[in-house]
Amino acid sequence: MAVNFEVPLSEGGVSEGVVRVGETVRRPLRAHSPAVHGLLRHLESVGFDGAPRVLGVDERGREVLSWVPGEAPRRPLPGYAVSEDALRGVGRLLRGYHEAVASYEAPDGAPWDGETSNLDGEFEVIGHCDVTFENVVFRDGVPAALIDFDLARPTTRLFDVVTALRHWGPIADPADRDALLYRADVGRRLRLFCDAYGLERERRREVLPAARVRFERSYRAMRNRARGGGGWARMWPVAGQRIRRAQDWLERNWDELDARLC
């Protein structure tokens, strides 16, 4: 009889206690897990294959999700993950996710993790809200799926796009970028992503203001989470300073980025 061993997947991140068991992923249940499960079941029902499937709860009270085959890039980033083809692919993947989730009506009062308010604007979708390199699964160098929906919540399409652009642009001080993105033409990358996503040109004037808001809110949110200890507390001393440097870099390069986008 085959024995499935638990392989830790957290790697010191904020999602602690995550393990792979065979072709499944086991994660501790949290208050927002039922809301995320409803979202993932909807994606399955509409045929969106770029997300994990909910398989139930195991004997230890952990949620059981399907293992998504492929490779999620880790640092230092491999060349295929920072290519322009990959960038376009992530833009198309995010658009496909938004189209699939647009028909989902979340239960009233669903306890999504973190901040949920109408500061983003009128809610349009349940956004992924954490489309980092680590949360995109590639197959044969092509972005194929999104994983880790812990930060999913009601938001607008634009704010979910901006959250992704912070990482994939990246909208960051060069000192904090991966080596392969140190000299990245960020203005070009923002435009390529928006082109692939299909963001209307009249909305591109809103991208940088939304990024400005996102940075400040992320700073406050991460600081508050860090007070609770755990992975957030470990990340905060470095992450907080990175956000501040990114804000400064955005302001210094605003005019050029806006011109390239629009």
N, C-alpha and C positions, 0 to 999 in steps of 0.2 A: 504494500500500500504506500502510495506517495505521501511524503510528509512535506507540508508547506511551512517554511520557516518565515518568521517575521523579519522583514528588512526595513530598518528605520529610514524614513524619507524626509524628516523635518530638517536635518542638517543645521540645527541652531537657529532656524527661522522662528516666526511668530506662531505658526501652526504646529504646536507641540503634540507629541504622541501619535504622529501619523506614520503608519507602517504599510508596507506591501506584503500581502499574503497570497502567493500564487498569482492569479489573474485578477485580484481584487485589491482595493485600498481600504484600510480601516482607519477611522478617525473618531476621536471623542465626540459625543453628541453635545451640542451647545443649545442655548435658548433659541438661536436663529436657525437651527438645523431643519425644523419642519418647513420653514419658509423656503429654504434653499432646495429641499427635496421636492416641494411643489413645483418650483421653477424647473428643476432638472427633468421631472416627469413630463412637464409640458413640452420641453424641448424634444424629448423622445417621441411624444405623441404627434408632433408636427413633422417628424422626420429629420430634425437637425442632428447630424451625426458628429458634430464637433464639440461634444461635451461628454462627461462621464454619465453613466446610468446609475440610478439608485437601485440597490439590490436588497436592502433591508437593514436589519440590526443584528449583530452577532451575539454570542452567548455572554460576552463581556460588556454588552450595552454600547458597543461602538457602531457607528453607521458603516455600512458596507457599500462601497462604490465600485464600479467596474474599473479595471486598470486600462488606461488609454495607451495603446501601443505607440511607440515613437520615442523621440528624444526631446526633452525640454532643456534648452541651453543653460549652462552654468558658467560662472566666471572662472577664468577669463573667457570671454565670448569667442566662439568659433567663427570663422569667416562667413560660413553660409548664413549665420543668424543676423549678420549686420549688412548683408547685401541689399541692393535696391529691390531685387526680386522678392526677397523675404519681407521687406518693408511693405511692398504693394500687397503681398499675400496676407499680411496681418490686417491691413486696411480692409481687404475684401472679406476676411474671416469675421472681423468685427461687424461689418455691415450685414453679413449673413446672419450673425447672431441676433442683431437688432431686429431684422425682418422676422426671424423666427419667434422672438419673444414678444413682439408687438401685440400679438393676439392673446397674451396671457393676462388674466385679471387676477392679481394677487388678492388673497383674502384681506378684508379690512382688518387693520391692526396687526398685520403680520410683523413679528418682532425681528426685523432685519438687524444685522449687526451694525453697530456704529451709528453715525449721524444720518438721520433721514429728515429732511426738511424741504420746503419749497424754495430754498435759497437758490437752487440750481435753475429754477424756472418751473413752469407747469410740467409735472411728471409726464414722461412719454413712454418710458420703458423701465424694466428692471435691468439696470446696468450691471456689467461684470465688475467694473470699478477697480480692477487690479490687473490690467493686461500688461504685465511685465514680461521680460524675456523668460523668466522661470515658469511662467504660467501659460506659455504657448508651446504646444507639442508639435514638433516637426516630423515629417516623414519624407525621406529622400530629399531633404533640404527645403521642403515646402510646408508652410504653416497649415496644420490640419485640424487642430482642436484647442479649445480653451480648457484649463483646469483650475481648481481652487476658487470656488465661488463664494468663499467665506465673507467677502466684503460686498457682495451683490446687494443692491438696494434700489428703490425707486429714484430715478434721476432723469436727465435729458440725454438724448443722443450726443449732443455737443459736448457735455461734460464727460461722458464716457470716452469720446474721441480724444479730448484734451488730456485725460488721465493716461491714455495710451501714448500720446505724443510726448509726454514728459519723459518716458523711458525710451521710446523708439526714435525720437528726433535725433538725439535727446535734447530736451530743454534743460540743460545742466551746464554748470561751469566745466570747462575742459578738464580741470584738475580732478573732477569726480567721475569722469567718463571711463568706460572700458578703453583699453589701449587702442583697439581697432577703430574706435569712434572719436579719438582725441582730436583729430583734425576734420571731423565730419562737416560737410556743408549742410548745416541744420536747416537753413531756409529751404533748400532744395528738397530735403527729406520730408519736411512738413508738407510741402506742396504735393510730393509724390504720394504720401499717405492719404491726404485729403482727396486727391484725384482718384485713387483706388477705392476709397470708401464711397466716393460719390457725394462729398459734401458740397452743397450748393455754394456758388461763388459769393452770393450775398451774405452767406453765413460765415465766411472765412474772416471777415472783419471782427467776428466775435471770438475767434480762437484765442488770441493773445490776452484780451481782457479776462476770458474765462480761466486761462492758465494763471493769471495774476491772482484771481480769487482762490483758485484751487491750492496754490502754494501756501497762502496764508491759512486757509482752513486745514490743510494737511499738517501744517506745523502745530496748530492748536490741538488737533485731534490726536496726533502722535504723542505730544507732550502729556495729554490727559491719559492716554492708554499706558504710557510708560509708568505713570504713578501707581498702576496696578501690578507692576512687576512682570516677571516672565520675559518672553522674547522681546516684547516691545521695550521693556526697560533696558535690555542689552543693546538694542539697536539705537536708542534715542541719542546718546552722546554724539554719535557720528551722524545719524540721519538728520537730526535737527540742524546741524551746521551745514550739511549738504543742501538742505532746503533753502537756507538763508543765502548761500552762495548762488544757488540757481535763480533765486529771485533777483539778485543783483545782476547776474549775467543777462537775464531776460530784459531788464530795464535798459541796460547798456546797448543791447542789440535789437531793441524793439523796432526801430524804423526799418532796418534792413529786413528783418523777419516778416514784418507786415507787408513790405513791398513784394517779397518773394511769394508770400501766400496769396496775395490778392491781385 
